[in-house]
Amino acid sequence: MVIRGQIPDKRRKPRPTPERAVFGANFKAARERLGLSQREAARRLKVNQPLLSAVENGAANPTIERMALLARFVGMPLFELLRLPAIDETIDTMPPGDDSECDDAGRE
């Protein structure tokens, strides 16, 4: 929090947000599909590896330009890296529901 008259501390780490986490997780999955380690990807991108780690963990706040660069690097459109998993991709991870109170048509 910035109090009136104070200069914000630029060294403060940004808080992870769901949007950053989605971007980071999608970028990491794409990087791993390419068979690249964080270190190798960072070397090719000419960024340091801790920055790439922070992006993948949702702890960095990359600019739109940096996000576009990362998307091009893994060969995906930027919007795909910002996309939440599709519903059919999450079905296997959903806990089983209690269907005992519903009939075959799904009515109670």
Backbone torsions as a table, in degrees:
resi	resn	phi	psi	omega
1	MET	NA	136.3	179.0
2	VAL	-103.2	125.8	177.3
3	ILE	-91.1	143.6	-178.3
4	ARG	-48.9	129.7	178.5
5	GLY	93.7	-13.4	178.9
6	GLN	-88.4	150.3	174.3
7	ILE	-93.2	129.0	-179.4
8	PRO	-62.6	144.7	178.8
9	ASP	-81.0	108.3	-177.4
10	LYS	-73.8	-12.5	179.3
11	ARG	-82.6	-11.0	-179.3
12	ARG	-65.9	134.2	-179.0
13	LYS	-77.1	138.7	177.0
14	PRO	-68.6	149.0	176.9
15	ARG	-76.7	139.9	175.2
16	PRO	-61.3	141.1	176.7
17	THR	-123.6	160.8	178.5
18	PRO	-57.3	-37.9	-179.6
19	GLU	-65.6	-43.7	177.7
20	ARG	-65.0	-38.8	-179.7
21	ALA	-64.7	-41.9	178.6
22	VAL	-63.7	-48.4	179.3
23	PHE	-58.2	-48.1	-177.9
24	GLY	-62.7	-44.0	-179.7
25	ALA	-65.3	-41.1	179.0
26	ASN	-67.5	-40.4	177.6
27	PHE	-63.5	-45.0	-179.7
28	LYS	-60.1	-44.6	179.3
29	ALA	-61.5	-42.3	179.4
30	ALA	-66.0	-41.6	178.7
31	ARG	-62.4	-43.6	-179.5
32	GLU	-67.0	-34.8	176.2
33	ARG	-63.1	-29.3	176.8
34	LEU	-79.6	-7.0	179.0
35	GLY	76.7	25.7	-178.0
36	LEU	-104.4	138.7	171.9
37	SER	-78.9	164.3	175.1
38	GLN	-58.3	-43.2	-177.8
39	ARG	-60.6	-45.8	-179.4
40	GLU	-67.6	-41.7	178.3
41	ALA	-62.4	-43.6	179.1
42	ALA	-61.9	-41.0	179.0
43	ARG	-61.9	-45.9	-179.2
44	ARG	-67.6	-33.6	179.6
45	LEU	-82.1	-12.0	-177.5
46	LYS	62.2	43.4	173.1
47	VAL	-127.1	165.8	178.7
48	ASN	-84.0	152.3	-175.5
49	GLN	-64.0	-38.7	176.9
50	PRO	-60.4	-32.9	176.5
51	LEU	-64.8	-45.1	179.1
52	LEU	-62.5	-39.2	176.7
53	SER	-61.9	-43.8	179.7
54	ALA	-63.9	-38.4	177.3
55	VAL	-62.9	-47.6	-177.5
56	GLU	-65.6	-27.8	179.5
57	ASN	-91.2	-0.2	179.5
58	GLY	77.8	12.5	-177.2
59	ALA	-94.0	-11.5	178.4
60	ALA	-98.0	160.5	178.2
61	ASN	-120.7	75.3	-175.9
62	PRO	-69.0	148.9	175.0
63	THR	-70.8	165.0	177.5
64	ILE	-62.2	-34.3	178.3
65	GLU	-65.6	-42.0	179.1
66	ARG	-66.7	-39.8	178.6
67	MET	-63.4	-40.7	178.5
68	ALA	-64.4	-40.5	177.3
69	LEU	-61.0	-45.9	179.5
70	LEU	-63.8	-39.8	178.4
71	ALA	-63.2	-45.7	178.1
72	ARG	-61.8	-38.0	-178.9
73	PHE	-59.2	-41.0	-179.5
74	VAL	-92.4	3.6	175.0
75	GLY	72.9	33.3	-180.0
76	MET	-127.3	151.3	172.5
77	PRO	-69.1	147.4	-177.8
78	LEU	-55.4	-40.4	-177.1
79	PHE	-61.4	-28.6	179.0
80	GLU	-69.1	-33.0	178.7
81	LEU	-74.7	-18.1	178.6
82	LEU	-95.0	-4.4	-174.7
83	ARG	-80.4	134.1	172.9
84	LEU	-68.7	157.8	177.4
85	PRO	-60.4	143.8	177.0
86	ALA	-66.4	155.5	-175.6
87	ILE	-59.2	-37.0	-179.2
88	ASP	-70.5	-19.1	176.7
89	GLU	-78.5	-17.7	-176.8
90	THR	-105.0	-5.1	-176.6
91	ILE	-59.0	-43.4	-178.5
92	ASP	-64.5	-22.3	-177.5
93	THR	-95.2	-5.7	-179.3
94	MET	-77.4	139.6	177.9
95	PRO	-67.5	147.5	179.9
96	PRO	-63.9	140.5	-179.9
97	GLY	-90.1	163.5	177.3
98	ASP	-93.4	100.2	-177.7
99	ASP	-92.5	7.2	-173.4
100	SER	-64.2	-23.7	-178.0
101	GLU	-94.1	1.0	-178.8
102	CYS	-109.9	146.1	173.8
103	ASP	-85.2	-175.5	-175.3
104	ASP	-62.0	-26.0	-179.4
105	ALA	-85.9	0.6	178.1
106	GLY	86.7	8.6	179.5
107	ARG	-94.4	152.9	177.5
108	GLU	-84.8	NA	NA
